[in-house]
């Protein structure tokens, strides 16, 4: 078992469609991934790749330029190579093509005109557009790294066989949609193999789970791709389809698996749920002996780190705050199990003064704020912990029975209030506004060296601005009820009663 783990790949997945790290930050992270036990990177470039020619607009998030230039991507690939990490690019070829299909030029390629998620496999221009995207990525990687694998995605094709052309191809047979899916994947795979015969192809497996074995065999899919079986659940929720390994091993000789170290416990999660991700890896470790007995080649694991659930979803855990989770999951995998000693080892490695500060549990709050850590970008984790503490406290205030009793919308609308109660709301609400401003500044300062400004602005607008607006409205309503603006002295009367966390944030 130990040999099976040590001799196979351990890929760190970088989902660059959300809060892509700056080059200067990646220069610090990539050698660290190797030190923690990774053997390679699975690079999901999405729209951060510098596409050219007719695809230029796809790789440009803003008119002023791309997140990464060609020289920067060359540097990323070079750093990986210098650190002894292989690089595997991931290019979506079927589903999750929002970053292509959102543009006016390619809306005609949508399977469902209203939705930009899935491309139509029957449109006469689909193959050429997908091929051009794939070719540009392959050629770039081949020129700047030792490219052995390409991941062609093909997961979560939400819309399939729905347009008129596809419906005709599916016909009335029970396997029509499955055949349509496999035919498209195979067409892309064949075209890649014709030009790059030595390149091995990987695809996500979820769409294959419902495809009959007879279809997979008749199309000969196993000759062209290797499935990457993904499942991100923990504990009792970790359940693979019955008989799946037997089905797959009768078609494919090689297989990959995929776990998650972030981005799989909630579409707007702010911090990783470490026990969940540790458990996910423990469950996969239990599957390894079965996998090894079924397939000629178990290739390895990809530890996925999703930044968004799709191109249009909000940001979930950003990479800087998720590094402890990655370090711990790699440790669990390499050690073939989880123990208290592993938590202590990772905590020491990352500079935590106490393993309890590693964040194995997100609640209860407020939680102590880790300081003076030793991994790149640790201040982002500290600032996010401060925000989560403050958000929790804000909800206690905003959802309190006192607010509902003496400052509810009906009372505000009808100017029906008792100043004796309403004026007590002004100090804590004013304090919350001050703390939100301080936390925003702390977050901006900690994230600015790590990610691009667009990601910071999006995060602030998603989490801090709405909370601030809600607090400000309540404060304005309270002031209107008691008809006074002279409230600032009340804040200082209130300060001695604040928690240590509040006072720390207030004096940032």
MARFIVEX-554817 format. One line per field, with one value per residue (C-alpha): x, y, z. Coordinates in Angstrom, 2 decimals, m for minus. Example, Ala and Ser with C-alpha at 12.3 -4.5 7.8 and 13.67 -1.06 7.14 Angstrom:
2
x	c(12.30/13.67)
y	c(m4.50/m1.06)
z	c(7.80/7.14)
% end
This chain:
508
x	c(0.00/2.78/4.50/1.24/1.00/4.64/5.12/2.07/1.13/m0.12/m1.38/m2.34/m5.21/m5.11/m8.52/m7.55/m11.04/m11.39/m8.86/m5.83/m2.60/m0.11/3.11/5.13/2.94/3.17/6.95/6.70/3.97/5.18/8.37/6.28/3.85/6.81/8.08/4.67/4.64/3.04/4.43/2.63/0.17/m3.20/m3.60/m7.15/m6.37/m9.89/m9.96/m6.58/m4.74/m3.41/m5.34/m4.53/m6.00/m9.76/m9.80/m8.08/m11.21/m11.59/m8.33/m8.91/m10.85/m10.61/m9.88/m6.64/m5.00/m4.95/m4.37/m1.26/0.94/2.67/5.93/4.30/2.85/6.24/7.67/5.00/5.81/9.53/9.12/7.18/9.89/12.65/10.75/10.41/6.67/4.98/2.30/m0.99/m3.20/m6.98/m9.11/m12.88/m14.27/m17.98/m19.50/m18.34/m17.61/m19.21/m15.97/m16.27/m20.03/m20.71/m19.14/m21.39/m19.18/m19.89/m23.40/m24.57/m22.65/m24.75/m26.77/m29.54/m29.48/m30.44/m27.69/m23.92/m22.84/m22.67/m21.57/m23.63/m21.81/m23.83/m23.10/m20.79/m18.37/m18.06/m15.24/m13.06/m13.50/m12.78/m9.83/m8.32/m8.54/m6.98/m4.27/m3.14/m2.79/m1.00/1.45/2.26/2.87/4.83/7.16/7.75/7.46/7.59/3.94/2.77/m0.92/m3.82/m7.07/m10.08/m12.67/m16.09/m17.77/m21.23/m22.64/m25.94/m27.58/m27.27/m29.41/m31.82/m31.33/m33.06/m29.91/m28.87/m32.39/m32.37/m29.02/m30.25/m33.34/m35.70/m33.18/m32.47/m28.75/m29.05/m27.85/m25.03/m23.89/m24.04/m21.83/m19.25/m19.17/m18.27/m15.55/m14.17/m14.15/m12.08/m9.79/m9.15/m8.31/m5.82/m4.24/m3.88/m1.65/m0.09/0.16/2.25/m0.05/m2.19/m5.69/m7.62/m11.31/m13.64/m15.72/m19.10/m20.85/m19.58/m21.24/m24.58/m23.21/m23.73/m20.55/m21.64/m21.59/m18.15/m16.77/m18.44/m16.98/m13.57/m13.27/m10.76/m8.21/m8.17/m8.78/m8.14/m10.99/m10.39/m12.97/m13.94/m15.86/m15.55/m17.86/m16.66/m17.57/m20.89/m21.60/m18.68/m20.51/m19.47/m21.96/m22.22/m20.09/m18.44/m14.87/m15.79/m17.54/m14.66/m11.92/m13.63/m13.19/m10.15/m6.77/m5.69/m7.49/m7.03/m8.93/m9.69/m10.27/m10.71/m8.81/m11.10/m14.12/m16.32/m18.28/m20.32/m20.51/m19.79/m17.63/m15.06/m12.73/m12.07/m13.80/m10.68/m12.36/m14.43/m11.42/m9.34/m12.19/m12.53/m8.90/m9.29/m12.21/m10.19/m7.34/m9.79/m10.59/m6.96/m6.52/m9.71/m8.59/m5.14/m6.69/m8.98/m6.79/m3.47/m2.44/m3.54/m2.01/m2.51/m4.68/m5.56/m6.26/m8.76/m9.08/m12.12/m12.29/m15.82/m18.53/m18.76/m17.56/m20.43/m20.52/m19.18/m15.74/m15.43/m12.32/m9.37/m6.06/m4.11/m6.60/m6.69/m2.99/m3.26/m5.94/m3.74/m0.72/m2.78/m4.45/m1.11/0.25/m2.71/m2.24/1.49/1.20/m1.67/m3.93/m4.76/m3.54/m3.23/0.49/m0.22/m2.17/0.63/3.27/1.43/0.70/4.41/5.44/3.10/4.09/0.99/1.86/m0.82/m2.35/m5.80/m5.27/m4.97/m8.72/m9.94/m13.33/m14.90/m17.23/m17.96/m17.03/m15.34/m12.15/m8.58/m6.73/m3.52/m0.54/3.11/2.74/5.43/3.70/3.32/0.14/m0.70/m2.01/m4.85/m5.90/m5.73/m7.78/m10.38/m10.68/m11.19/m13.91/m15.66/m15.61/m17.05/m19.64/m20.81/m21.12/m22.86/m25.50/m26.10/m26.82/m28.81/m30.94/m31.45/m34.85/m34.17/m33.93/m37.05/m38.88/m37.98/m36.65/m38.56/m39.66/m43.23/m41.98/m39.53/m42.20/m44.66/m42.14/m43.39/m40.45/m39.27/m36.02/m35.12/m34.57/m33.68/m30.78/m29.07/m28.69/m26.63/m23.30/m23.01/m24.18/m21.72/m19.01/m19.83/m19.42/m16.04/m14.91/m16.13/m14.01/m10.98/m11.45/m11.83/m8.54/m6.84/m8.21/m7.17/m3.65/m3.20/m4.61/m3.06/0.35/m1.31/m4.19/m5.32/m7.36/m10.46/m10.73/m10.37/m13.03/m15.37/m14.90/m15.45/m18.54/m19.90/m19.35/m18.47/m20.51/m23.92/m23.27/m22.18/m25.28/m27.50/m25.83/m25.88/m29.61/m30.40/m28.22/m29.95/m33.34/m32.35/m31.07/m34.26/m36.33/m34.54/m33.85/m30.20/m26.89/m24.71/m23.94/m20.16/m19.52/m21.79/m19.31/m16.60/m18.99/m19.57/m15.92/m15.03/m17.64/m16.29/m14.67/m10.91/m11.54/m13.66/m11.15/m8.29/m10.17/m11.18/m7.58/m6.13)
y	c(0.00/2.45/1.67/2.29/5.74/6.75/5.62/7.36/10.94/13.45/16.42/19.76/21.21/24.96/26.23/29.55/30.72/32.25/34.49/33.31/33.82/36.43/35.15/36.45/34.37/31.24/31.57/30.90/28.27/25.91/24.80/24.49/22.09/19.87/20.09/19.02/15.93/16.92/15.45/17.68/20.43/20.07/23.53/24.53/27.74/28.49/32.16/33.02/31.36/33.87/32.59/34.34/34.79/34.42/33.27/36.36/37.60/34.26/34.77/38.39/39.05/42.78/45.10/46.33/42.91/39.29/37.88/36.09/37.03/34.40/35.15/34.67/31.31/30.25/31.20/29.15/26.08/26.66/26.95/23.69/21.96/23.34/22.06/18.60/18.88/17.70/19.95/18.75/21.38/21.01/22.32/21.86/20.43/19.86/21.17/24.12/26.16/29.35/31.23/30.54/30.44/33.70/35.64/36.78/35.14/31.67/31.88/30.02/26.96/26.59/23.42/25.51/29.10/30.52/28.74/29.13/25.96/23.21/23.26/21.64/18.55/18.65/22.23/22.18/24.70/23.08/20.70/23.39/25.86/23.28/21.96/25.44/25.96/22.59/23.02/26.39/25.03/21.85/23.73/26.26/23.57/21.39/24.30/25.11/21.85/18.09/17.47/13.89/14.34/16.59/16.69/17.33/17.86/16.71/16.75/18.01/18.41/19.78/20.11/17.22/16.07/19.01/21.03/19.90/18.50/16.60/15.29/13.85/12.15/10.70/9.28/7.24/4.69/4.42/4.89/7.85/10.54/8.34/7.67/11.38/12.17/9.47/10.32/13.95/13.05/10.47/12.92/15.39/12.65/11.19/14.58/15.22/11.80/12.29/15.33/14.42/10.65/10.37/12.54/10.70/12.05/12.26/13.03/13.42/10.30/11.53/11.53/7.99/6.54/6.22/5.14/1.42/m0.61/m1.80/1.78/2.47/m0.71/m0.29/3.21/2.04/4.96/3.07/3.29/7.08/8.36/7.54/8.39/10.50/9.35/12.18/12.17/14.87/13.61/12.59/9.76/8.07/10.28/8.78/6.26/5.24/3.59/m0.13/m2.15/0.95/m0.34/m3.56/m1.59/0.81/m1.83/m3.77/m0.70/1.20/m0.22/2.93/5.12/8.27/9.49/12.98/14.25/17.84/20.08/23.07/24.21/21.19/21.90/24.92/27.21/30.29/28.72/31.15/28.77/25.05/22.50/20.54/17.48/17.02/17.10/14.86/12.34/12.50/11.44/8.71/7.29/7.33/5.51/2.71/2.40/2.13/m1.64/m2.27/0.04/m1.56/m5.01/m4.00/m1.92/m2.45/1.09/3.28/6.59/8.71/11.31/14.92/16.99/19.45/22.98/24.59/28.39/28.62/26.07/27.40/30.42/32.60/31.37/33.46/32.80/30.02/29.45/31.31/29.49/31.44/30.55/26.91/26.07/24.42/22.14/21.24/20.57/18.37/16.42/15.72/14.58/12.23/10.79/10.24/8.75/6.49/7.66/10.40/10.87/13.58/13.57/14.58/17.63/18.55/18.08/20.27/22.88/23.09/23.18/26.09/28.01/27.59/27.97/25.42/22.71/23.83/27.05/25.09/25.42/21.84/23.24/26.43/26.89/28.00/31.61/33.88/31.88/32.89/34.61/32.86/35.19/35.08/31.94/30.65/29.92/32.41/34.45/33.55/37.06/36.34/33.44/35.63/38.38/35.87/34.46/37.99/38.58/35.29/36.23/39.64/38.28/35.85/38.61/40.86/38.20/37.95/41.68/41.91/38.85/39.58/39.53/43.08/44.42/42.50/43.79/47.49/48.28/46.14/47.42/48.20/50.27/52.15/52.84/54.14/55.94/53.79/53.38/53.74/55.75/54.06/50.80/52.11/54.27/51.19/49.83/52.77/52.02/48.36/49.16/52.04/49.78/47.13/49.69/50.71/47.10/46.25/49.10/47.88/44.28/45.37/47.24/44.24/41.91/44.20/44.61/40.87/39.82/42.52/40.78/37.41/37.80/40.29/43.33/42.05/39.13/41.40/43.80/40.90/39.42/42.74/43.47/39.98/39.79/43.10/45.65/43.95/43.47/47.08/48.28/46.24/47.61/51.16/50.96/49.77/52.52/55.15/53.80/53.93/57.47/58.53/57.00/58.94/61.94/62.45/62.28/62.80/59.13/58.83/59.46/56.49/54.22/55.01/54.28/50.92/50.06/48.78/46.06/44.76/41.34/41.08/40.13/43.24/45.55/43.99/44.55/48.06/49.13/47.65)
z	c(0.00/0.91/m2.40/m4.25/m2.68/m2.99/m6.59/m8.09/m8.85/m6.30/m8.29/m6.76/m8.76/m9.32/m10.39/m11.95/m12.89/m9.44/m7.61/m9.62/m7.63/m8.73/m10.25/m7.30/m4.97/m7.12/m7.01/m3.28/m3.44/m6.14/m4.34/m1.17/m2.88/m3.72/m0.14/1.16/m1.05/m4.36/m7.58/m10.09/m10.89/m12.60/m14.14/m15.01/m16.89/m18.09/m19.16/m17.62/m20.50/m23.09/m26.09/m29.36/m32.81/m32.94/m29.31/m27.90/m26.14/m24.30/m22.45/m21.54/m18.35/m18.80/m21.69/m20.13/m20.29/m19.22/m15.73/m17.05/m19.97/m22.08/m20.29/m16.91/m17.88/m19.23/m15.84/m14.00/m16.10/m15.60/m11.82/m11.73/m13.74/m11.52/m8.49/m9.98/m10.56/m13.74/m15.22/m16.69/m18.32/m18.14/m21.01/m20.85/m24.09/m23.40/m20.15/m18.03/m21.13/m19.81/m20.35/m24.10/m24.63/m22.74/m25.62/m28.44/m31.07/m29.71/m28.29/m31.38/m30.12/m26.95/m26.61/m25.06/m26.37/m22.97/m21.01/m21.51/m19.73/m22.37/m25.98/m28.73/m30.06/m33.29/m34.38/m37.43/m35.84/m32.40/m33.20/m34.77/m31.92/m29.23/m31.22/m31.53/m27.77/m27.07/m29.69/m28.37/m24.84/m25.97/m28.18/m25.46/m22.85/m25.26/m26.05/m22.37/m20.42/m20.74/m21.59/m21.07/m20.19/m21.12/m19.14/m21.42/m18.65/m19.93/m16.52/m15.56/m19.06/m17.78/m21.20/m23.64/m26.53/m26.25/m29.42/m32.62/m34.22/m31.08/m30.50/m34.02/m33.40/m30.11/m31.76/m29.65/m28.34/m24.63/m25.18/m27.54/m25.15/m23.85/m27.42/m28.22/m25.23/m25.94/m29.65/m28.95/m26.46/m28.84/m31.75/m29.72/m28.41/m31.86/m33.29/m30.48/m30.90/m34.66/m34.09/m30.74/m30.76/m27.57/m25.49/m22.93/m22.25/m18.98/m18.52/m15.54/m15.02/m13.73/m17.12/m17.73/m14.64/m16.37/m19.76/m20.45/m20.69/m24.11/m25.39/m23.91/m25.47/m28.85/m29.19/m27.96/m25.53/m23.40/m26.21/m26.05/m22.51/m18.86/m16.44/m13.34/m10.80/m8.48/m5.23/m2.59/0.15/3.59/5.94/5.34/2.33/0.43/m1.74/m5.24/m7.63/m6.99/m9.40/m10.86/m10.56/m12.38/m15.13/m15.61/m15.44/m18.23/m20.48/m19.18/m18.23/m16.36/m13.85/m11.76/m8.70/m7.39/m3.86/m2.67/m0.27/m0.79/m2.77/m2.18/1.01/m0.05/m3.07/m0.94/1.77/3.16/5.03/4.36/6.57/7.49/9.07/5.92/3.61/5.85/5.95/2.17/1.80/4.40/2.42/m0.79/0.95/1.74/m1.97/m3.13/m2.62/m4.59/m7.39/m7.56/m7.84/m10.72/m13.04/m14.74/m13.83/m10.95/m12.03/m8.93/m7.24/m7.98/m4.88/m6.33/m5.04/m6.62/m6.64/m8.06/m8.66/m12.21/m14.14/m12.89/m9.29/m6.45/m5.02/m2.48/m0.35/m1.81/m2.13/0.56/3.32/2.15/2.36/5.81/4.38/1.41/3.63/5.95/3.14/1.46/4.82/5.36/1.88/2.14/5.63/4.52/7.32/9.79/13.34/15.97/15.27/11.67/12.85/15.21/12.51/10.01/12.66/13.57/9.92/9.22/12.33/14.49/18.17/19.03/16.86/18.03/16.07/12.81/12.38/12.50/13.54/12.16/15.12/17.79/17.23/17.98/17.44/18.32/15.48/14.35/14.08/13.00/10.90/8.56/5.24/2.38/2.61/6.21/6.90/4.48/6.71/9.81/8.18/7.00/10.52/11.84/9.28/10.10/13.78/13.00/10.58/13.24/15.81/13.29/12.70/16.42/16.52/13.29/13.99/17.68/19.29/20.53/16.98/15.98/19.05/19.00/15.51/13.05/9.60/10.72/13.65/11.43/8.80/11.37/13.60/16.44/18.81/22.35/22.52/25.81/23.90/20.44/21.62/23.07/19.53/18.30/20.06/18.94/15.40/15.15/16.47/13.88/11.09/12.44/12.73/9.23/7.87/9.80/8.69/5.07/5.30/6.89/4.19/1.36/2.73/3.28/m0.11/m2.31/m2.66/m3.38/m5.85/m8.47/m7.47/m9.31/m6.89/m3.87/m5.14/m5.86/m2.39/m0.62/m2.72/m2.03/1.72/3.36/1.40/1.87/5.57/5.92/4.08/6.35/9.49/8.12/7.38/10.88/12.30/10.15/11.22/14.88/14.58/12.85/15.63/18.37/16.09/16.98/15.14/18.23/18.80/18.59/22.31/23.01/21.18/23.70/26.54/24.89/24.19/27.70/27.26/23.95/23.66/23.11/19.49/18.95/20.56/18.57/15.31/16.39/16.96/13.75)
% end
